[in-house]
Amino acid sequence: MKFTKMEGCGNDYIYVNGFEEKIPPERKSELARRLSDRHFGIGGDGLIFIHPAREADFEMEMYNADGSRGEMCGNGIRCVGKFVYDKGLTDREHITVVSAGKVKHLDLTVERPEGAGQSRGCVTKVRVNMGSPVLEPSNIPVKAAGDRVIDEPISVDGREYRMTCVSMGNPHAVIFGKDVAKLELERIGPLFEKHERFPNRINTEFVEVLDRNTVFMRVWERGAGETLACGTGCCAAVTACVLNDLTDPSVTVKLLGGELFIEWDRESNLIYMTGPATTVFEGTIF
């Protein structure tokens, strides 16, 4: 099976061209676990198949490193945009991609070397319309009494935190604090992920506000652990920042693996994510 290893801000996935490679559905979860292993496999935060689609130009079928099915990945979908353009599956610089039934619109930034003539160039950056943030607890989902979860207490490991919950097609709990770089995420991340208030587990963003337009974030992703970046998590974090009046709607999110620029257009209630997409290497695995 041919594959391409790609990353967006260090959030790395193994990509498989579903137009050519036909993998039985019952094998995909096990394959994701095996290939994502950083010692005995290719190594990555998960496995993504790229397929033809009826409701969009392409479909993204995503699996986390533990084999569980993921609904959406912001860094992953940017890399899908680069993959399909660089591989010649499309010649358009605006495309649509569907994942778990949700269609996203991507604008591709293509760089062409000077003097390259008619060269197609390659994608270096992608802007994604990530849609509207979901705040209703039952649709995130999170167990809560009110119609939103904003700056609400949650007890984890005997300590009270304040969380704001958002879905960007997958569930997020955003926690604000100081000295985020020093947090023991390996210890507290799993406790948030599997907390009883989150029926489908949760992605948890730990955010330190630096100024009205800049934050630093670390993330514990369900099914993957701490990752170097999370695109949907950045969108959720900025949503939470604005709802708590901590930042303006346009924010640079600093991550362990790089930076993403997030804009929440309050008039249209749409969130836009802009960031890099990089091919690491390609190969064949048997």
C-alpha positions in Angstrom: 0.0 0.0 0.0 1.4 3.4 -1.0 1.2 6.2 1.6 2.2 9.8 2.1 3.3 11.2 5.5 2.1 14.8 6.0 2.0 17.3 8.8 0.4 20.6 9.7 2.2 22.4 12.5 3.5 19.0 13.6 0.1 17.3 13.7 1.1 14.4 11.5 -1.0 11.8 9.7 -0.5 9.0 7.2 -2.5 9.7 4.0 -3.7 7.0 1.7 -5.2 7.6 -1.8 -8.6 5.9 -1.7 -9.0 6.4 -5.4 -6.2 3.8 -5.9 -5.9 1.8 -2.7 -9.0 -0.3 -1.7 -8.8 -1.3 2.0 -11.7 -3.3 3.4 -13.6 -1.3 6.0 -13.1 -3.9 8.8 -9.3 -3.5 8.5 -9.1 0.2 8.8 -9.1 0.6 12.6 -6.5 -2.0 13.1 -4.4 -0.5 10.2 -4.6 2.9 11.8 -3.3 1.5 15.1 -0.5 -0.4 13.5 0.7 2.3 11.1 0.5 5.1 13.6 2.8 3.4 16.0 6.0 5.5 16.2 8.2 2.5 17.0 6.8 -0.4 14.9 4.9 1.5 12.2 5.2 4.6 10.1 4.4 6.9 13.0 1.6 9.5 13.2 -1.3 10.9 15.1 -3.6 8.9 12.9 -4.5 7.6 9.4 -6.5 9.5 6.8 -8.0 8.1 3.6 -8.9 10.4 0.7 -11.9 9.2 -1.4 -14.1 10.5 -4.2 -17.4 12.0 -2.9 -20.9 12.9 -4.1 -21.6 15.9 -1.9 -18.1 17.4 -2.2 -15.0 17.2 -4.4 -13.3 14.8 -2.0 -14.0 12.8 1.2 -11.7 12.6 4.2 -12.0 9.4 6.2 -10.1 9.9 9.5 -8.9 7.5 12.1 -7.1 8.4 15.4 -3.9 6.6 16.4 -5.9 4.3 18.7 -8.1 3.2 15.8 -11.2 5.2 16.8 -13.0 7.1 14.0 -12.6 10.8 14.1 -15.1 13.3 12.8 -12.9 16.2 11.8 -9.2 17.4 12.0 -8.3 20.9 11.0 -4.6 20.2 10.4 -5.6 17.0 8.6 -8.0 18.6 6.2 -5.4 21.2 5.2 -3.1 18.4 4.3 -5.9 16.8 2.3 -6.0 20.0 0.2 -2.3 19.9 -0.4 -2.4 16.2 -1.3 -5.2 16.4 -3.9 -3.6 19.4 -5.6 0.0 18.3 -5.5 -1.0 14.8 -6.8 -3.0 16.3 -9.7 -6.4 15.0 -8.4 -7.6 18.6 -8.9 -6.4 21.7 -10.7 -8.6 24.1 -8.7 -7.4 26.3 -5.9 -10.8 26.3 -4.2 -12.2 22.8 -3.3 -14.7 21.2 -0.9 -14.0 18.2 1.4 -16.5 16.2 3.3 -15.7 14.4 6.6 -18.3 12.6 8.7 -21.1 14.3 6.7 -19.8 17.8 7.1 -18.6 19.7 4.1 -15.7 22.2 4.4 -14.5 24.8 1.9 -10.8 25.1 1.3 -8.8 27.9 -0.3 -5.3 26.7 -1.4 -2.3 29.0 -1.6 -0.1 27.7 -4.4 3.5 28.7 -4.8 5.2 28.5 -8.2 9.0 28.8 -8.3 10.3 31.8 -10.3 11.1 30.9 -13.9 9.1 27.7 -13.6 6.9 28.6 -16.6 3.7 26.6 -16.7 4.6 24.7 -13.5 1.6 23.9 -11.3 3.6 24.6 -8.3 2.6 23.1 -4.9 0.3 24.1 -2.0 2.1 25.7 1.0 -0.8 27.1 3.0 -4.6 26.4 3.2 -7.4 28.5 4.6 -10.4 26.5 5.7 -14.0 27.6 6.4 -14.5 25.5 9.5 -18.2 26.4 9.8 -20.0 27.6 12.9 -19.1 26.7 16.4 -21.7 24.5 18.2 -22.4 25.6 21.8 -25.5 23.5 22.7 -24.3 21.0 25.3 -26.3 18.0 23.9 -24.7 18.6 20.5 -21.1 18.8 21.7 -21.8 16.6 23.7 -21.3 17.5 27.4 -23.5 16.8 30.4 -24.7 20.2 31.6 -27.9 21.9 32.9 -27.9 25.1 30.9 -28.0 26.0 27.2 -24.2 26.7 27.0 -21.1 25.7 29.0 -19.1 28.9 29.4 -16.6 29.3 32.3 -18.3 26.4 34.1 -16.6 24.5 36.9 -15.4 20.9 36.5 -13.6 18.8 39.1 -10.7 16.7 37.9 -8.3 14.8 40.1 -9.5 16.8 43.2 -9.0 20.2 41.6 -11.5 22.6 40.2 -11.0 23.9 36.7 -13.2 26.3 34.6 -14.1 25.1 31.2 -15.8 26.4 28.1 -17.2 23.7 25.7 -17.4 23.9 21.9 -17.9 21.5 19.1 -16.2 22.1 15.7 -17.6 18.9 14.4 -15.8 17.2 17.3 -16.0 17.9 21.0 -13.7 20.3 22.9 -13.3 21.6 26.4 -11.2 24.8 26.7 -9.4 25.5 30.0 -7.7 28.8 30.6 -4.7 29.2 32.9 -1.1 30.3 33.5 2.2 28.5 32.9 0.5 26.2 30.4 3.9 25.0 29.2 4.6 23.4 32.6 1.4 21.4 32.8 1.6 17.6 33.3 -0.6 16.8 30.3 0.4 13.1 30.3 -1.3 12.9 33.8 -4.3 15.2 33.6 -5.1 14.8 29.8 -6.5 11.3 30.1 -8.6 12.4 33.2 -10.3 15.1 31.1 -10.7 12.9 28.1 -12.5 10.2 29.9 -14.4 12.3 32.4 -18.0 11.3 33.1 -19.3 14.6 31.8 -18.2 13.8 28.2 -20.2 10.9 26.8 -18.0 10.7 23.6 -14.8 11.6 25.4 -13.3 15.1 24.8 -10.4 17.0 23.3 -9.0 19.3 25.9 -7.2 22.6 25.1 -5.1 24.3 27.8 -4.8 28.0 26.8 -2.7 30.9 28.1 -3.8 34.3 26.8 -0.8 36.4 25.9 -2.6 39.5 24.6 -5.9 40.3 22.8 -4.6 38.8 19.5 -2.3 36.0 20.7 -2.6 32.8 22.8 -0.4 29.8 23.6 -2.1 26.4 23.6 -1.4 22.8 24.4 -3.8 20.1 23.5 -4.7 16.6 24.6 -6.6 14.9 21.8 -8.9 11.9 22.4 -7.5 8.8 20.9 -4.1 10.4 20.2 -2.7 12.0 23.4 -0.8 15.2 23.4 -0.2 16.4 19.8 1.9 19.3 18.6 -1.2 21.1 17.2 -5.0 20.7 16.7 -6.8 22.8 14.1 -10.3 22.3 15.4 -8.9 22.8 18.9 -7.5 26.2 17.9 -11.0 27.1 16.5 -12.6 26.0 19.7 -10.0 27.9 21.8 -10.6 31.2 20.0 -14.4 30.7 20.3 -13.9 30.3 24.0 -11.6 33.3 24.2 -14.2 35.5 22.6 -17.1 34.2 24.6 -15.1 34.9 27.8 -14.0 38.4 26.4 -10.3 37.4 26.6 -9.3 38.2 23.0 -10.5 39.8 19.8 -12.1 37.5 17.1 -8.8 37.3 15.1 -6.1 35.4 17.0 -2.7 33.8 16.3 -2.6 30.6 18.2 1.0 29.5 19.2 1.4 25.7 19.4 4.3 23.4 20.1 4.4 22.6 16.4 3.9 26.1 14.9 1.2 28.8 14.6 -2.3 28.9 13.2 -4.3 32.0 12.5 -8.0 31.8 13.5 -10.7 34.3 12.6 -14.3 34.2 13.9 -16.5 36.3 11.6 -19.3 37.1 14.1 -21.6 38.5 11.5 -21.7 35.2 9.5 -20.9 33.1 12.6 -18.2 31.3 10.6 -14.7 30.4 11.7 -11.7 30.5 9.4 -8.4 28.7 10.0 -5.2 29.4 8.0 -2.0 27.4 8.3 0.7 25.4 6.6 0.5 21.9 5.1 3.7 19.9 4.5 4.6 16.6 2.9 7.2 14.8 5.0 7.9 11.6 2.9 6.3 9.0 0.8 6.6 5.2 0.7 5.1 1.8 0.4 4.2 -0.6 3.2 3.4 -4.2 2.9 
